[in-house]
Amino acid sequence: MAGRPIYDIAHAWNFTSESDYSRAFRRRFGMSPREARQASRFPPDDGEAAHERWLAELGR
């Protein structure tokens, strides 16, 4: 996940747009995907797992 463009992640998980993904991400985590990357809120090892759990909650 690290280093992938956010639009690529959004489309890989069947969001209709990067904006839809970013809004859903902000509702869940309280910041945009870009802000999370910049803040290093999600370190590579457990960040990907947190992201995967969130996507599973959404049924994606």
Buried (B, 14 or more C-beta within 10 A) or exposed (E): BEEEEBBEBBBEBEBEEBEEBBEBBBEBBEBBBEBBBEEEEBEEEEBEEBBEEBBEEEEE
